[in-house]
Each structure stands twice: as structure tokens, then as C-alpha cells.
């Protein structure tokens, strides 16, 4: 595999290369971004009971709505 290194900048969410650079359509490219630290995505876990043995204290409630007009 041959390798070419090009420099560009990001403007409005798109990578802009120098005006004289032409790549073929559907060319596979790899982007390496130096000097930027990306934080890990925030993960929100499912709620858990502090005392699982209390699960029997909770009752599933299903309400039926009749004649609900929009």
C-alpha cells in the first residue's frame, strides 16, 4: 500500500485540503489528528436498587386509557 501525507484544516465540520490537491472519488482516507485530546463519552447506566431484596415492594402499574382523542 502506498502512503501519501497531506495537511488540511477543518472548516464547518469538513476537512479542507490545499487547493492543488485532488483525490479520486471514493478514495479511502485515514485522518490523524495531532495534539487534540478527546474525552470519553458519558455513560449513563441503568438504575439499580440499592437493596435488590426490596424488589418485591415495587408493583408494575399499567393504566388503560379509553377514548383518547387526538
C-alpha positions as CSV (number, residue, x, y, z in Angstrom):
1,X,0.0,0.0,0.0
2,X,1.4,3.4,-0.9
3,X,1.0,6.2,1.5
4,X,0.7,10.0,0.9
5,X,0.6,12.6,3.8
6,X,-1.4,15.7,3.2
7,X,-2.1,18.6,5.6
8,X,-5.6,20.2,5.8
9,X,-7.8,22.1,8.2
10,X,-11.3,21.6,9.4
11,X,-13.8,24.3,8.5
12,X,-17.5,24.0,9.3
13,X,-17.1,20.3,10.1
14,X,-15.4,19.5,6.8
15,X,-11.7,18.8,6.0
16,X,-10.3,21.3,3.5
17,X,-7.0,20.3,1.8
18,X,-4.8,22.7,-0.2
19,X,-6.4,23.9,-3.5
20,X,-4.0,21.9,-5.6
21,X,-4.8,18.5,-4.0
22,X,-7.1,16.3,-6.0
23,X,-8.1,12.9,-4.7
24,X,-10.1,10.3,-6.7
25,X,-13.8,9.9,-5.8
26,X,-14.5,7.4,-3.1
27,X,-10.8,7.3,-2.1
28,X,-10.2,5.7,1.3
29,X,-8.5,8.1,3.6
30,X,-7.3,8.0,7.2
31,X,-7.4,11.1,9.4
32,X,-4.7,11.5,12.1
33,X,-5.4,14.5,14.4
34,X,-2.3,15.5,16.4
35,X,-2.4,17.4,19.7
36,X,-6.1,17.0,20.5
37,X,-7.4,15.1,23.5
38,X,-10.9,13.6,23.1
39,X,-12.7,12.9,26.3
40,X,-14.5,9.6,26.7
41,X,-18.3,9.7,26.1
42,X,-20.5,10.0,29.1
43,X,-22.2,6.7,30.1
44,X,-25.4,6.7,32.0
45,X,-26.1,3.4,33.5
46,X,-29.5,1.8,34.2
47,X,-30.9,2.5,37.6
48,X,-30.3,-0.2,40.2
49,X,-31.9,-0.9,43.5
50,X,-29.6,-0.2,46.4
51,X,-31.2,-3.3,48.2
52,X,-32.3,-5.8,45.5
53,X,-34.2,-7.8,48.1
54,X,-36.7,-4.9,48.1
55,X,-37.7,-5.5,44.5
56,X,-40.9,-7.3,45.7
57,X,-42.0,-3.9,47.3
58,X,-42.5,-2.4,43.8
59,X,-45.6,-3.1,41.7
60,X,-45.9,-2.7,38.0
61,X,-48.8,-0.4,37.2
62,X,-50.5,-0.3,33.8
63,X,-53.2,2.2,33.2
64,X,-55.6,1.8,30.3
65,X,-56.7,4.9,28.6
66,X,-60.0,4.7,26.8
67,X,-61.4,7.0,24.2
68,X,-58.2,9.0,23.9
69,X,-58.9,11.5,21.2
70,X,-56.1,13.4,19.4
